[in-house]
Each structure stands twice: as C-alpha cells, then as structure tokens.
Amino acid sequence: MLFEPPIDLLVSVAGCRYAVAVIVGARAKDLENKIPTLLNGSANLAIDYAAGELVRGEIIGVQSK
C-alpha cells in the first residue's frame, strides 16, 4: 500500500486520481521491465519509486487544456 508520498500530493501534481493511476502504473511497469536490479523483485517498491518520481517532477503526464 502506498503511504509516501500522500495521495493528495500526487493528485495535486497529476491533476486527478485517474492520471495518478495511469502515470504511476505505467512507470512502475516500465521500471519492472527495464531496471529490475533497481527494484530487487518487489512490486510495491516499483509503485513507491514511480510515485516518488512523479512528485519530484522526474516523470510527467499529458495534461489536457
């Protein structure tokens, strides 16, 4: 379960909960496929790592206007 960063912070960065789910989910899957040594085989760590990247601005999603 994701506790850090808080969901409210993720939503404020991404714009909505759906965007958070799509962006973080896609990045976590990408991490699991391309950089498994970074994650050491833990699925929860991929989600945590991807959420942290979103908050830090290392990954971004497409925002509608």
N, C-alpha and C positions, 0 to 999 in steps of 0.2 A: 504494500500500500504506500502511496506517495504522500509524504508528510512535508518534505522540504524540496523545493520551495512551496509555499502555500498556494492552493488553487486560485485564490483571489488575485495573487500577484501574477500567476500565469495568465489568467483571463485578462488582466489589465494590459499585459504585454501583447497577447494574441488578438484580443478583441471579443472573443466569445468562447464558451466552453467547447463547442464543436471544433473550432480552429485549434484549440489546445490539443484535443484528442488526435486530430489528423496530423498536425505538425510533429508532436512528440512521438506519436505512434510510428510515423514514417521514419523519423530519425532513429528511433530505438531499433527498428528492424534493420535499417542501414548499418548501424553500429554492430549489431549481432552478426551480420553477414560479412562485413568488411574488416572489422577490427575485433575479432573475438578475444585476442590476448588482453585487450584493454578491459574487457568485462569479466574475464575469468569464469565464463559459463553461467553467470547469474542473470536471469531475465529481468528481475526487479532493478538491478543495477543499471541496465540499459535504459529503462524508463527514467530512473533518477538522473542519470547522466544527461539524457536528452532534455529533460525539464530544466536542468541547470544551464545547459547551453542556450535554451530559449530565453531564460531570464537574463543571462549575461549578454544577449544580443549576438551570439555566435551563429545562430540559425534564425531565419525569419520565414514567415509565411506570406502568402499573397493576400493583400488587403484589398477589398472592393471599395469603390468610390461612390 
